[in-house]
Amino acid sequence: MPTLGLRGPWDLDDATIDRIITRTSPGNYALGHVKTDGPFVVLYVGRSDDDLNSRLHDWTGQTRYKSFKADYASSVREAYKKECSNYHDFGGCEKLDNKYHPDSPNNLSITCHICGA
């Protein structure tokens, strides 16, 4: 079974995001919900190239995603690589709410290490 390699899960609300994600940094996240018997159900994976906290705040207030997992990345390149891994490991567009393969970061000419996209 694949793992996200992220910390959490936590409730997806503004106060929790600010308590957990305290640095301005690139990072990765997964959105979903926690089943009553415990496991986190991944519905969407993403990244921020510059401010993980701010990006997570973009998701509060909606009703589909109740929880998140997240962690900082050492660089934009590493955030993109982890996002691609999580996207492919958790089923891509067929199983996730993600409509498209992750985009390459601006100003970096890199491709997905899994599929070459």
Helices and strands as residue ranges (DSSP letters): E 7-11, H 14-20, E 27-34, E 40-48, H 52-57, E 67-72, H 76-89, H 92-95
